[in-house]
């Protein structure tokens, strides 16, 4: 009995169902999020990072970025992030995944252009309320990133020299 209980406890506490393919996680989240009550202030939701790259580990987190409406007040942003975290915690729990969730707002004042660009180019949109709003934001970020890129390359060369070219 005691041995059986111990095995059951380990089964209940497993942090990640590693039998599930990472692409399956994305597909399941895409289909399940359609049934979730997404707050009205969220225009789009992206998943990015290790789960997209196929490098999810036991100590990984699930990286989520939300695109809030342009007219959302700063005080509402934290509330929307919290609601999105609750939604994803529930969705992941349904598919037996208990990993940390990391969420940020793409329109937030601390989101760098580099990170925004990475999310929109490497990430996958799981939810889109208004395609034109999402694409408008993505195009604006791409323009801003390409304007900033030469300056960024110059700064990196100055800081790291030729090391970057050898890598």
Rosetta blueprint (number, residue, H / E / L):
1 X L
2 X H
3 X H
4 X H
5 X H
6 X H
7 X H
8 X H
9 X H
10 X H
11 X H
12 X H
13 X L
14 X L
15 X L
16 X L
17 X L
18 X L
19 X L
20 X L
21 X L
22 X H
23 X H
24 X H
25 X H
26 X H
27 X H
28 X H
29 X H
30 X H
31 X H
32 X H
33 X H
34 X L
35 X L
36 X L
37 X L
38 X L
39 X L
40 X L
41 X L
42 X E
43 X E
44 X E
45 X E
46 X E
47 X E
48 X E
49 X L
50 X H
51 X H
52 X H
53 X H
54 X L
55 X L
56 X L
57 X L
58 X L
59 X L
60 X L
61 X E
62 X E
63 X E
64 X E
65 X E
66 X E
67 X E
68 X E
69 X L
70 X L
71 X L
72 X L
73 X L
74 X H
75 X H
76 X H
77 X H
78 X H
79 X H
80 X H
81 X H
82 X H
83 X H
84 X H
85 X H
86 X H
87 X H
88 X H
89 X H
90 X H
91 X H
92 X H
93 X H
94 X H
95 X L
96 X L
97 X L
98 X L
99 X L
100 X E
101 X E
102 X E
103 X E
104 X E
105 X E
106 X L
107 X L
108 X L
109 X L
110 X L
111 X L
112 X L
113 X H
114 X H
115 X H
116 X H
117 X H
118 X H
119 X H
120 X H
121 X H
122 X H
123 X L
124 X E
125 X E
126 X E
127 X E
128 X E
129 X L
130 X L
131 X H
132 X H
133 X H
134 X H
135 X H
136 X H
137 X H
138 X H
139 X H
140 X H
141 X H
142 X H
143 X H
144 X H
145 X H
146 X H
147 X H
148 X H
149 X H
150 X H
151 X H
152 X H
153 X H
154 X H
155 X H
156 X H
157 X H
158 X H
159 X H
160 X H
161 X L
162 X L
163 X H
164 X H
165 X H
166 X H
167 X L
